[in-house]
Amino acid sequence: MASKLFNYGSHLSQVFNQTGAYLPGQLADTDFRFVETFGTDPANMVEYGEVVKLKSGSPTIVVPLEAADTASDIYGIVVRTFNQISGATYGINGSQFVYETGAGGQVSVMRKGIIAVPVQYGTPAIGTTLLVRIGANSTYTHLPIGGVEAGTAVDDETITVTGLRFRSGPAFPMQSTAVINVGNGVGQTAKVAIDFTL
């Protein structure tokens, strides 16, 4: 199964991270961080950099967002651990990167700090609030539920989330320009400041 959020299939055409570009879920700053560990549901795998919620009836398990979820359902963003990014420095083909957690394993979820997320649509601007998709778009049918976007909220399609703000414009860690590959995510990420600890 391919990533639904980010295009890992592109070869590196530039030295990874030379312009401040980060893979989804990568910690993007040394500011204070608040991260918790949760279990994952084998039937609902989560990807690094994905916005997640607690599973209904199981407060120790995180799952992806679903259609019609609200901002209050969102719990945090899945963190990529260091051993899953170290190979990038050596120019490894993007298809070899791990993009999701193991079935039924554990995952770290950021509640406060700065982290990179894949941006599915729009151009992120520093200081603006993120949008999270909770409904299908009839024109851009490839946009995934739970995907992060930039721009103006659309009723019944996207929600704004207090506690999530862009800290950078778009960057392209796997290639030099944006790539949208239906069913395999985008090529751009952006830094996001998250604070759900208030």
N, C-alpha and C positions, 0 to 999 in steps of 0.2 A: 504494500500500500504506500502511495506517495504522500508527501506532506501536503496538507490542504492549505497551509498558510504561507509557506515560503518556498521559493524556487532553489532547492539545493542542487539541482542537476546541472547548473552552469559551471563551467571550468573557471578557475581564477584567472582573470586577465590582468590583474594587478596584485601587488603585494597586499595580503590581507591586513586590514586595519591601518593602512598607511595614511588614510584621510579621516580617521576617527569613525570608520564604519564597523558596526558590530553585528555578530550573528544574533538571531532571536534568542532571548533569554539570557544573554551575556550581561553580567554586571558592568555598568557603563560609567561608574564613578566610585570614588572612595568615601563618599559621604556616609553618614550613619545609615545602617541597614537594619530592618526588622524582618527576619525570615523565619518561617515555620515549616515543619516537616509533616507531610500527610501521606496517606496511602493513595494508590490509584485503583480505579475500577477496570478490570480487564476488558469489560465490554465497552468502555468509554475512555480510550486512551487520550492523554493530553500531550500537546507539543510544547517545546520550549518557547517561551515568549507568549504563550497563549493566556488570555484572560479566562479565569476559571471561577467556579462557585463550589460550595460544599454540596455533597450529595444529600438529597432529601432523606432524612432518617438515619444518616451515617455521617456525623460531624467530623469524623477522622479521615474522610475520603473526599478528594476533589475530582470534579468532572467538568467537561466543556459546557459552555452556555448552550441554551436551547432557544428556539423561537419563542418570542413573547416574554422572555425573562426581563427583569427590571434592573435598574441600577443597584437596588438594595440586595439583589441576589449575588452580585459580584464580590468575590472574596480577595483576590489578588492575581498575581502574574507568575507563571512557572519559570523558575530559575534554571539556567544551564550551568552545570558544574564545570570546574576548570578542566578536568581530564577529557571533556568532550569538545574542547576548543583548541587544545594545544597543538594538534596536528596542522591547523590552518596556516601556521607560520611557514610551513615547508611546501606550500603549493599543492596540497592534495586535492584531487578531483572532488568537487562539491558533493557528488553523489555518495561519497563515503562518510559524510557527516551523519552523526546520530541526530534525529530530529524529534524523537518522542521518547517517553519513558517506557521501561519494560512493563509487561503485563503484571498487574497486581503488585508492583514494586512501590518504592517510596519516591517522593519528589519534594523539592523545596519550593515554597510559595512565598514570594515577596509581598509584604504588607506596607513597607516603607523603604524608600531608597530610590536609586536611579537604575533603570534596566532598559535594554533594547527590545523593541517589539517590531514584528513585521507590520507594515502599513499597507492595507489592501487597496485603498482608494484615496485620492486627494493628495495635497502637498502639505505636510506638517509645518507649522510655524511655531517658533518658540513662544511659550506662555499660553498657547491656546488649549482648550479642553478637548480631550479625545472623544471620538464617537465610537460606539460599539454596536455592531450590527445584530439586530434581534428579529429581523424579518427579511424575506427575500425581495430582491429588486428585479422587476420584470425586464429591464433593459440590460443590466449587468448581472446576468444570472450566475456568473462564476463567483461572486462575492460571498464568502462563507459566513454562516451564522457564528457570532463570537469574534469576527474579525475586527481589527482596529482600523478606523478611517479618520480622515481629516476633512473639515468643511462645515456644512450646516446640517443639523439634524433633520431627518425626514420622518414625519409621523408614521408609526407602526413599522418602521424599518430600522432606524438607528436611535440610540439614546446617548445623552451626554452623561458623563460620570464625574461627579465631584470627587476630588482626590486623585485624579489622573490628568496630568498636563504634559504637553510636549516640551522637552528640554533641548531639542535640536531640530534642524530641518532634515530632509531625507538624506540617506547615505546608502551606498550600494556595496555591501561587503563581498559579493560574489562576482560582480561584473561592474563595468564603469557606467552603465546606464540602466534605467528601470526596465525590468522584464516582467511582463504578465503572461503567465503560461497557464491557461485554463486547467484546473484540476491539480495544479502544482504550485500555486501561490505566486507571490510577487517577488521582486528582487530587491525591494527597498526596505530599510529599517529606519527607526528613529529612536532617540533616547526619550524615555518617559520618566517623569518624576511621579512617584506613587506615594500616597499617604492615606492609608485606611486605618491608622491607629488612633485617630481622634475619637 
